[in-house]
Amino acid sequence: MTKPVLTEAPVIRRPTAVRPRTKRPAEPHKPGERSRVGLFFVAPLVLILLALVGFPTVASLWYSFTNVTVGSPGTFVGLANYIALFGDQAFIDAVSNLVLIIGVSLLIKFLLGLTVASLLNRPMRARGIWRAIVILPWAMPGFVAFMGWKLMFESRAGALNQVLGWFHLHVDFLASPELARMSVVMATVWRGFPFWVIGILAAMQTIPKELYEAAEMDGAGPWRRFTNITWPGIRATVSVVAVLSAIWTTNGFENVWLITQGGPSSATMTFPVLSYLDLTNFQLGSASAAAMITLPLFVLLILWLGRTGGKEYK
């Protein structure tokens, strides 16, 4: 008999689990490395702003405390230019006109911009063409826009008096202080309201339509939909637009000078026109004081916008 051949049982090896390779944690940046890189990229813009904005602002602020004139370095006079400015009747008229023009024009711009933006936000034919037409007053040069209004308000051959002549009427819009202020406000509103339309329309388009559909299903009327959905969605944008529009209106020169030159009898006087008149007399010190008088107001508006607007967008 032959002995059976004993063979070894095959060894079954269990597959070993493959450990995933773990990446080494990135080395932390040094504390000042990122800030230095950021400063490197921001430095050119900061230098340009300092050269184009910072230096003229500081120079004008210094001139406002001196009696410098064209051709004469002048001396330091402290607050003498501001004291003389506060006692000038043209300055008092400029303050009242600032409140009137800004208050009335901002209110009308807001109401007109909100109305037009609401219409353009609805589906309609040729909506793009209508949007382009609305932007035209803001897109055209200021000189062209306000000279057009000047020609319309002209006493003899103006377009408005030509129309009124059909009814045997005649109005000298630029001779009366009240009508002159109204004329400046009308031209300012016409020129600036498209900016409000653009801002409010852009904010409206970010509001989800599902919110309106849900509110309509719940029985909410147009006023409740506006107060609970539309206004919270556009409030931050309206704040930004209002501050920018107020600053531009305060610094506006063409809207007053091309139409009324600050008259009649300083009835439409503003700070830019007052500064320009001093500059034409080569009084750089008093002209700088008239230009710098609104700087604290702008700083407060910007700080307020930074605090309130930042919270809204968060």
C-alpha positions as CSV (number, residue, x, y, z in Angstrom):
1,M,0.0,0.0,0.0
2,T,1.2,3.4,-0.8
3,K,1.1,6.1,1.8
4,P,-1.0,9.1,1.0
5,V,0.9,12.2,0.2
6,L,0.2,14.9,2.8
7,T,-0.1,18.3,1.3
8,E,-0.2,21.5,3.3
9,A,-3.4,23.4,3.5
10,P,-3.4,26.6,1.6
11,V,-3.0,29.6,3.8
12,I,-5.7,32.2,3.3
13,R,-4.4,35.6,3.9
14,R,-6.9,38.3,4.9
15,P,-6.5,41.5,2.9
16,T,-5.1,44.2,5.0
17,A,-6.9,47.5,5.2
18,V,-5.2,50.3,3.2
19,R,-4.8,53.3,5.4
20,P,-5.7,56.5,3.6
21,R,-2.9,58.9,3.2
22,T,-3.4,61.9,5.2
23,K,-2.1,65.3,4.0
24,R,0.1,67.1,6.2
25,P,-1.5,70.2,7.6
26,A,-0.4,73.3,5.8
27,E,2.0,75.4,7.7
28,P,0.3,78.3,9.3
29,H,1.1,81.7,7.8
30,K,3.1,84.0,9.9
31,P,1.0,86.7,11.6
32,G,2.1,89.6,9.4
33,E,2.5,87.7,6.1
34,R,-1.1,88.1,4.8
35,S,-1.3,91.7,5.9
36,R,1.9,92.5,4.1
37,V,0.7,90.9,0.9
38,G,-2.6,92.8,1.1
39,L,-0.8,96.1,1.7
40,F,1.4,95.4,-1.4
41,F,-1.7,95.1,-3.7
42,V,-3.6,98.0,-2.0
43,A,-0.6,100.4,-1.9
44,P,-0.9,101.7,-5.5
45,L,-4.6,102.6,-5.1
46,V,-3.9,104.3,-1.8
47,L,-1.1,106.3,-3.3
48,I,-3.3,107.4,-6.2
49,L,-6.1,108.4,-3.8
50,L,-3.7,110.4,-1.6
51,A,-2.4,112.2,-4.6
52,L,-5.7,113.0,-6.3
53,V,-8.0,113.4,-3.3
54,G,-6.0,113.6,-0.1
55,F,-3.6,116.3,-1.1
56,P,-6.1,118.7,-2.6
57,T,-8.4,118.3,0.5
58,V,-5.7,119.0,3.0
59,A,-4.4,121.9,0.9
60,S,-7.9,123.4,0.7
61,L,-8.4,122.9,4.5
62,W,-5.2,124.8,5.1
63,Y,-6.0,127.6,2.7
64,S,-9.4,128.1,4.6
65,F,-7.4,129.2,7.6
66,T,-5.3,131.7,5.7
67,N,-5.8,134.9,3.6
68,V,-4.0,133.5,0.6
69,T,-4.8,135.0,-2.8
70,V,-3.6,134.3,-6.3
71,G,0.0,135.6,-6.4
72,S,0.3,136.1,-2.6
73,P,1.2,133.3,-0.1
74,G,-0.9,134.9,2.6
75,T,-0.7,134.4,6.4
76,F,-2.5,132.3,9.0
77,V,-5.7,134.0,10.1
78,G,-7.4,131.2,12.0
79,L,-11.2,131.2,11.9
80,A,-11.5,134.7,10.3
81,N,-12.7,133.3,7.0
82,Y,-15.4,131.2,8.6
83,I,-16.5,134.1,10.9
84,A,-16.8,136.3,7.8
85,L,-18.6,133.6,6.0
86,F,-21.2,133.1,8.8
87,G,-22.0,136.8,8.7
88,D,-22.5,136.9,4.9
89,Q,-26.2,137.0,3.8
90,A,-25.2,134.9,0.8
91,F,-24.0,132.1,3.2
92,I,-27.4,132.2,5.1
93,D,-29.2,132.0,1.7
94,A,-26.9,129.0,0.8
95,V,-27.8,127.2,4.0
96,S,-31.6,127.6,3.5
97,N,-31.3,126.7,-0.2
98,L,-29.3,123.6,0.8
99,V,-32.0,122.4,3.1
100,L,-34.8,123.2,0.5
101,I,-33.1,121.8,-2.6
102,I,-31.8,118.7,-0.9
103,G,-35.0,118.0,1.0
104,V,-37.5,118.6,-1.8
105,S,-35.4,117.0,-4.5
106,L,-34.6,113.9,-2.5
107,L,-38.2,113.3,-1.7
108,I,-39.4,113.8,-5.3
109,K,-36.5,111.6,-6.6
110,F,-37.4,108.8,-4.2
111,L,-41.1,108.8,-5.1
112,L,-40.5,109.1,-8.8
113,G,-37.7,106.6,-8.7
114,L,-39.7,104.1,-6.7
115,T,-42.7,104.5,-9.1
116,V,-40.7,104.1,-12.3
117,A,-38.7,101.2,-10.9
118,S,-41.9,99.4,-9.9
119,L,-43.2,99.8,-13.4
120,L,-40.0,98.7,-15.1
121,N,-39.9,95.6,-12.8
122,R,-43.1,94.3,-14.2
123,P,-43.2,92.2,-17.5
124,M,-43.8,94.5,-20.4
125,R,-43.0,94.8,-24.1
126,A,-39.7,96.5,-25.0
127,R,-38.7,96.8,-21.3
128,G,-35.1,97.1,-22.2
129,I,-35.8,100.1,-24.5
130,W,-37.8,101.8,-21.7
131,R,-35.0,101.3,-19.3
132,A,-32.6,102.9,-21.7
133,I,-34.8,105.9,-22.2
134,V,-35.1,106.4,-18.4
135,I,-31.3,106.5,-18.1
136,L,-30.9,109.2,-20.7
137,P,-31.2,112.2,-18.4
138,W,-28.5,110.8,-16.1
139,A,-26.2,109.7,-19.0
140,M,-26.1,112.9,-20.9
141,P,-23.5,115.6,-20.0
142,G,-24.6,117.9,-17.3
143,F,-23.8,121.0,-19.4
144,V,-26.2,119.8,-22.1
145,A,-28.9,118.8,-19.7
146,F,-29.0,122.1,-17.6
147,M,-28.5,124.3,-20.7
148,G,-31.6,122.7,-22.1
149,W,-33.5,123.6,-19.0
150,K,-32.1,127.1,-19.1
151,L,-33.4,127.6,-22.7
152,M,-36.8,126.2,-21.6
153,F,-37.1,128.6,-18.7
154,E,-36.0,131.6,-20.8
155,S,-38.4,134.6,-20.5
156,R,-38.9,135.5,-24.1
157,A,-38.2,132.6,-26.4
158,G,-38.3,129.7,-23.9
159,A,-40.2,126.6,-24.8
160,L,-42.4,126.8,-21.7
161,N,-43.4,130.4,-22.4
162,Q,-44.0,129.5,-26.0
163,V,-46.6,126.9,-24.9
164,L,-48.0,129.3,-22.3
165,G,-48.3,131.9,-25.1
166,W,-51.0,129.8,-26.7
167,F,-53.2,130.6,-23.7
168,H,-52.1,134.3,-23.6
169,L,-50.0,133.7,-20.5
170,H,-46.4,134.6,-19.7
171,V,-44.2,133.6,-16.7
172,D,-40.7,134.8,-16.0
173,F,-39.4,131.7,-14.2
174,L,-36.0,133.0,-13.4
175,A,-37.0,136.5,-12.1
176,S,-38.9,135.4,-9.1
177,P,-37.0,133.9,-6.1
178,E,-39.7,131.2,-5.5
179,L,-40.0,130.3,-9.2
180,A,-36.2,130.3,-9.6
181,R,-35.8,127.8,-6.7
182,M,-38.6,125.7,-8.2
183,S,-36.8,125.7,-11.6
184,V,-33.5,124.6,-10.0
185,V,-35.4,121.8,-8.2
186,M,-37.1,120.6,-11.3
187,A,-33.9,120.5,-13.3
188,T,-32.1,118.7,-10.4
189,V,-34.8,116.1,-10.1
190,W,-35.0,115.4,-13.8
191,R,-31.2,115.0,-14.0
192,G,-30.9,112.8,-10.9
193,F,-34.0,110.5,-10.6
194,P,-32.6,107.9,-13.1
195,F,-29.9,107.1,-10.6
196,W,-32.6,106.2,-8.0
197,V,-34.5,104.1,-10.6
198,I,-31.3,102.1,-11.3
199,G,-30.6,101.5,-7.7
200,I,-34.1,100.6,-6.6
201,L,-34.7,98.4,-9.7
202,A,-31.6,96.5,-9.0
203,A,-32.6,95.9,-5.4
204,M,-36.1,94.8,-6.5
205,Q,-34.8,92.2,-8.8
206,T,-33.0,90.5,-5.9
207,I,-36.2,89.8,-4.1
208,P,-37.5,86.3,-4.7
209,K,-40.8,86.2,-6.5
210,E,-41.9,83.3,-4.3
211,L,-42.3,85.7,-1.4
212,Y,-44.9,87.7,-3.4
213,E,-46.7,84.6,-4.5
214,A,-46.9,83.3,-1.0
215,A,-48.1,86.7,0.3
216,E,-50.7,86.9,-2.4
217,M,-52.0,83.4,-1.6
218,D,-52.3,84.5,2.1
219,G,-54.5,87.4,1.1
220,A,-51.9,90.2,1.5
221,G,-52.8,93.4,-0.5
222,P,-50.4,95.6,-2.4
223,W,-49.6,97.8,0.6
224,R,-48.8,94.9,2.9
225,R,-46.7,93.3,0.2
226,F,-44.8,96.5,-0.2
227,T,-44.3,97.1,3.5
228,N,-43.4,93.5,4.4
229,I,-41.5,92.4,1.3
230,T,-40.5,95.2,-1.0
231,W,-39.4,97.8,1.5
232,P,-37.2,95.5,3.6
233,G,-35.6,94.3,0.4
234,I,-34.7,97.8,-0.9
235,R,-34.2,99.7,2.3
236,A,-30.4,99.3,2.4
237,T,-30.1,100.4,-1.2
238,V,-32.3,103.4,-0.7
239,S,-30.1,104.5,2.2
240,V,-27.0,104.3,0.0
241,V,-28.6,106.1,-2.9
242,A,-30.0,108.8,-0.7
243,V,-26.6,109.6,0.8
244,L,-24.9,109.6,-2.6
245,S,-27.6,111.8,-4.1
246,A,-27.5,114.2,-1.2
247,I,-23.7,114.6,-1.6
248,W,-23.9,115.1,-5.3
249,T,-26.7,117.6,-5.0
250,T,-24.8,119.6,-2.3
251,N,-21.7,119.7,-4.5
252,G,-23.7,120.4,-7.7
253,F,-22.5,123.5,-9.6
254,E,-23.9,123.2,-13.1
255,N,-27.6,122.9,-12.0
256,V,-27.4,126.3,-10.4
257,W,-24.8,128.2,-12.3
258,L,-26.1,127.4,-15.8
259,I,-29.7,128.2,-14.9
260,T,-29.7,131.1,-12.4
261,Q,-26.0,131.9,-11.5
262,G,-27.2,131.9,-7.9
263,G,-29.8,134.6,-8.4
264,P,-32.0,136.5,-8.3
265,S,-30.3,138.2,-5.3
266,S,-28.7,135.0,-4.0
267,A,-32.1,133.3,-3.9
268,T,-30.6,130.1,-5.4
269,M,-27.1,130.5,-3.9
270,T,-25.3,127.3,-3.0
271,F,-21.9,126.6,-1.5
272,P,-20.2,125.6,-4.8
273,V,-21.5,128.8,-6.4
274,L,-20.4,130.9,-3.4
275,S,-16.9,129.3,-3.5
276,Y,-16.7,130.0,-7.2
277,L,-17.6,133.6,-6.9
278,D,-14.9,134.1,-4.2
279,L,-12.5,132.3,-6.5
280,T,-13.2,134.6,-9.4
281,N,-12.1,137.4,-7.1
282,F,-8.8,135.5,-6.5
283,Q,-9.7,135.0,-2.8
284,L,-8.4,131.4,-2.3
285,G,-8.8,131.6,1.5
286,S,-12.5,132.5,1.6
287,A,-13.2,130.2,-1.4
288,S,-11.7,127.3,0.4
289,A,-13.7,128.1,3.6
290,A,-16.9,128.0,1.5
291,A,-15.9,124.7,0.0
292,M,-14.9,123.1,3.3
293,I,-18.0,124.1,5.2
294,T,-19.9,121.0,4.2
295,L,-17.1,118.6,4.9
296,P,-18.2,117.7,8.4
297,L,-21.7,117.0,7.1
298,F,-20.4,114.6,4.5
299,V,-18.2,112.8,7.1
300,L,-21.2,112.3,9.4
301,L,-23.3,111.0,6.5
302,I,-20.6,108.5,5.4
303,L,-20.1,107.3,9.0
304,W,-23.8,106.9,9.5
305,L,-24.1,105.0,6.2
306,G,-21.2,102.7,7.2
307,R,-22.8,101.8,10.5
308,T,-26.4,101.4,9.4
309,G,-25.8,100.2,5.8
310,G,-23.3,97.6,6.9
311,K,-25.9,96.1,9.3
312,E,-28.5,96.0,6.6
313,Y,-26.4,94.1,4.2
314,K,-25.2,91.6,6.8
